[in-house]
Amino acid sequence: MNFFKYQGTGNDFILIDDRDGQFPATDQAYVERLCHRRFGIGADGLILLQNDPDYDFKMVYFNADGAEGSMCGNGGRCIVRFAHDLGLFERETRFLAVDGEHTAVVLGDDISLKMTNVTGIGDRDGLTFLNTGSPHVVQFIDDLESFDVVAEGRAIRYSSTFQPGGTNANFAQVIDDHTVFVRTYERGVEDETYSCGTGVTAVALVAHQQLTMPDPVSIQTIGGNLRVSFSPESDGRFTAIHLIGPAKRVYEGVLTI
Ligand SMILES: N[C@H](CCC[C@H](N)C(=O)O)C(=O)O
């Protein structure tokens, strides 16, 4: 079976064309092994591109621990690039993911991915929490470079407040009046990743609501730059949310395990 490796701002994924439905998707240990950086290909997650009768394709996303995850924004941009590379559409696409319908547009090196609407930004035991397709805590701090993202993120991820599912944890530092630097501890990878698409989306919306940062918000991550545009609604919801940034094929290979 062939596989492809893609990355979006350093969030890296194994992509498999599973339109024939042959991939053993229920074998969690196998997916985990493929994502392992010593025993496998190495990736933050694995994504299947499957057929769907009503859409250009369907995205099935697994975290590096082999379990099916909630929505993945960078993975969403990568599978759009993959579908484009496979010739499934020319400029605009409509696909199905775990959180429902998404549309996306190819803009040169960038993919603009429409994210699910956000119902509001809440407070859970003093922590800012929202769901952008995946659950995210957002915390603004002053010196993000020297911050212990793994220790602090893990404490939030496993705190009783967010059980049983847990949450992703994002730490953000304001760079200027429209730019934020973000580092994320990802559930399911159980480590800091170079970038998290649903996470930076969450940070942008919180930066708008709490710090009046205007649309669009520019985001810096360890793996590169993203932009998030959105429409704030009067009832606290956000619509027309777009995550915009690069997504690239890195290599292709043949599975021998
Ligand atoms: N890397 C992903 C997030 C995956 C979500 C996953 N960590 C979970 O909560 O299941 C992104 O770009 O949005």
The ligand as an SDF file (V2000), in Angstrom:
LIG
                    3D

 13 12  0  0  0  0  0  0  0  0999 V2000
   -3.3310   19.0110   14.9380 N   0  0  0  0  0  0  0  0  0  0  0  0
   -4.7410   19.2220   14.8090 C   0  0  0  0  0  0  0  0  0  0  0  0
   -5.5330   19.0260   16.0440 C   0  0  0  0  0  0  0  0  0  0  0  0
   -5.8680   17.6140   16.2150 C   0  0  0  0  0  0  0  0  0  0  0  0
   -6.8010   17.4600   17.3490 C   0  0  0  0  0  0  0  0  0  0  0  0
   -6.3730   16.4070   18.2560 C   0  0  0  0  0  0  0  0  0  0  0  0
   -5.1410   16.6850   18.9390 N   0  0  0  0  0  0  0  0  0  0  0  0
   -7.5300   16.0640   19.1480 C   0  0  0  0  0  0  0  0  0  0  0  0
   -7.8950   16.8590   20.0130 O   0  0  0  0  0  0  0  0  0  0  0  0
   -8.1100   14.9950   18.9190 O   0  0  0  0  0  0  0  0  0  0  0  0
   -5.0520   20.5230   14.1630 C   0  0  0  0  0  0  0  0  0  0  0  0
   -4.2610   20.9940   13.3560 O   0  0  0  0  0  0  0  0  0  0  0  0
   -6.1200   21.0790   14.3870 O   0  0  0  0  0  0  0  0  0  0  0  0
  1  2  1  0
  2  3  1  0
  2 11  1  0
  3  4  1  0
  4  5  1  0
  5  6  1  0
  6  7  1  0
  6  8  1  0
  8  9  2  0
  8 10  1  0
 11 12  2  0
 11 13  1  0
M  END
$$$$
